[in-house]
Amino acid sequence: MSSKAIRTVLVIMGMRDNSCRERISAVLRSVEGVRSVDVSLIRARAVIEHEATAEPAHLVWAIVNAGYGAALDGSGCRC
């Protein structure tokens, strides 16, 4: 049984180039329950489609653990 996907947008701090973007994408994809990831270097945002089991705190922790900063985007961005 498939659950409905949740969309979370995170602000990413510390990305400097495409290798950073690719590393963050890989880290987010490794979180259990993540279905898709779109990281924008220009917007400094990550849009993650995930199941409820992949809580936003898990996503933030994964990025911080990789050496970057992350926070929930409270701007209402529809990135």
N, C-alpha and C positions, 0 to 999 in steps of 0.2 A: 504494500500500500504506500503510495507516494503522498507526502505531505506538501502543503502549499509553500512555495518559496517566499522568503522574507528578503526584503532589500534593505541593506544598511549602507550608508555613505559615511566614510571616514575621511577626516582631514589628515594628511600625512606630512610630517615635518622631517627635514633632513635629506630628502631625495635631491641628488645633484645631477644625475645623468641616467641614461637608459639602463645601465647595469644595476643601479639602485632600484629602478622601476621593476626590472625583471626579478630581482631578488625578493622584493616585497610581494609581487604577484605569486612567486613560487611559495613563499611562506604562507600566504593566505590560502592558496590551493591545498596546502598540506593540513589545514584545519579540518577535522572531521565534520561533515555536514555541509561544506561549502560546495556549491554547484557551479558558480562562475565568478570570475574576477575581472574587473576592468580598472587598471590603474592608469591615471593620467598624470604625467610628469608636469605638464603645463598648468593644470588646474590644482595640482597637489591634492588630489582626491582619489579614493578607491571606492568603487561601487561593487558591492559583494551581494550576490544572490545566494541564499543559504537556507538550510532547514532550521527549525527552532532549536535544535540541539547545539548549533553553533551560535552561541550567544554573542552579542556585540563585545562583551568584555573579553571573550576568548580571542576575538579578532584583534582587538587593541593590544592585548597581551602578546600575541604572536609577533606583531610588528615591533613593539617595544623590545621584546626579547631579541629581535634581530638587529637592534641598535638604532632604530628610528623612533620618532615621536608619532603618536596617533591619538586622535580624539574623535568622538562622534560629531558629525557635522550638524550643527543646530540651525543652519541658515535656511533650511528647507530646499537645499539644492536638489534639483532633479537631474543631476549629471547623467 
